């Protein structure tokens, strides 16, 4: 029997071997894709979800950007950072909007705006990324000054004070940074630029 199976496999032409491999891969992929969903569905049922629809307002404590839009969020501890293109933000339960320059920090669960983190960034923010040390964040976008200093497209900020961490100085980008990733201790950036520094 084993010899017959091996002989049959040898007689398959290249096209048939590729087709057989593709079918086998498709079956494996279908199993890998569908298995987690089945597990998740069971977990929801076990968690006591009785077919209720989630609330249209899941939380009421998030601040409101009153002019502009938000592109990115990040968390460090109990602080949430939000960036985009805006100049005013209104805390929940208040009627007065406060000035913020394209980035704002607020308390997770309360929405209270940070009074110490108020950096001035003169352009749109596309991405905020925690550095991993619990104390600083990377901020990237299409800006040229941070707190009155020339800083192009990317900056590292103290997550409490909003001050620039000057030890991080990669050189000036000649365009925007749209996204960032941390991989194996390296910061990888993508965007619309051709030069960094000179």
SVG drawing of the C-alpha trace seen along z (x, -y; Angstrom):
<svg xmlns="http://www.w3.org/2000/svg" viewBox="-31 -79 55 81">
<polyline fill="none" stroke="black" stroke-width="0.4" points="0.0,0.0 2.8,-2.5 4.6,-1.7 1.5,-2.3 0.8,-5.7 4.4,-6.8 4.3,-5.7 1.0,-7.6 2.6,-10.7 5.6,-10.4 3.4,-10.1 1.6,-13.5 2.9,-16.1 4.2,-19.5 0.8,-21.1 -1.1,-18.4 1.4,-18.5 0.9,-22.3 -2.9,-22.0 -2.8,-19.3 -0.6,-21.5 -2.9,-24.5 -6.0,-22.5 -4.2,-21.2 -3.1,-24.7 -6.6,-26.1 -8.0,-23.4 -5.4,-24.2 -6.0,-28.0 -9.8,-27.5 -9.1,-25.5 -6.8,-28.2 -9.1,-31.0 -12.3,-29.5 -11.1,-27.8 -10.5,-31.1 -14.0,-32.3 -15.6,-29.2 -13.6,-29.5 -14.5,-33.2 -18.2,-32.5 -18.1,-29.9 -16.3,-32.3 -19.0,-34.9 -21.8,-32.4 -19.9,-31.2 -19.5,-34.8 -23.3,-35.1 -24.0,-37.3 -27.7,-36.8 -28.1,-38.2 -28.1,-41.8 -26.9,-44.5 -24.1,-46.7 -24.9,-50.2 -24.8,-52.9 -22.8,-55.0 -20.3,-52.5 -18.6,-55.2 -19.5,-58.8 -16.2,-60.0 -14.2,-60.7 -13.4,-64.3 -14.7,-65.9 -12.6,-67.5 -14.6,-70.6 -12.9,-71.7 -11.0,-69.2 -10.5,-65.4 -8.5,-62.7 -6.3,-60.2 -4.5,-58.2 -4.7,-57.0 -2.2,-55.5 -2.1,-54.5 0.6,-54.8 -0.6,-53.6 -3.9,-55.3 -3.3,-58.1 -4.8,-58.1 -3.1,-60.2 -5.0,-61.4 -3.6,-63.2 -4.8,-64.6 -5.6,-68.0 -7.4,-70.2 -6.9,-73.2 -9.7,-72.8 -10.9,-70.0 -13.8,-69.8 -13.7,-67.6 -16.9,-65.6 -19.4,-67.4 -18.0,-70.8 -19.2,-73.6 -15.8,-75.2 -13.4,-74.0 -9.6,-74.2 -6.8,-74.9 -4.6,-72.0 -2.2,-71.9 -3.1,-68.7 -2.5,-66.4 -4.2,-65.9 -3.8,-63.6 -6.7,-62.6 -7.4,-60.2 -8.6,-56.7 -12.0,-56.3 -12.5,-59.9 -11.7,-61.9 -10.1,-64.6 -7.7,-66.6 -4.1,-66.6 -3.0,-70.0 0.7,-69.1 0.9,-67.5 0.2,-70.4 2.9,-70.4 2.6,-72.8 2.9,-70.9 2.3,-73.0 1.0,-70.4 -1.1,-67.3 -0.3,-64.2 -0.7,-60.8 0.7,-58.4 1.4,-58.3 3.4,-55.3 4.4,-54.4 8.2,-53.9 7.8,-51.0 9.5,-52.6 6.2,-53.8 7.4,-57.4 7.7,-58.6 5.9,-58.5 6.9,-58.9 4.8,-61.4 4.9,-61.5 3.1,-63.4 3.5,-66.5 4.9,-69.2 8.0,-71.4 8.0,-72.7 7.4,-71.3 7.2,-73.7 8.8,-76.4 11.8,-74.3 12.4,-73.2 11.6,-69.5 10.5,-67.9 7.9,-65.1 8.9,-63.0 9.6,-63.7 9.9,-61.9 8.0,-63.5 7.8,-63.0 4.4,-61.5 3.8,-63.6 5.2,-67.0 5.0,-67.1 8.6,-68.2 10.8,-67.0 13.3,-64.3 16.3,-65.8 18.4,-62.7 16.2,-61.4 17.3,-63.3 17.1,-61.3 17.6,-64.3 15.0,-66.3 12.6,-64.5 11.7,-66.4 8.1,-65.1 5.4,-63.5 5.6,-60.3 2.4,-58.3 3.1,-55.3 5.6,-53.8 6.5,-50.4 8.9,-49.2 10.6,-45.9 13.6,-44.4 14.6,-47.7 14.4,-49.6 11.9,-52.3 10.6,-51.8 8.8,-54.8 6.9,-55.0 5.4,-58.0 6.0,-60.5 9.6,-61.6 12.8,-61.3 15.5,-62.5 16.4,-62.3 19.0,-64.9 21.6,-65.6"/>
</svg>
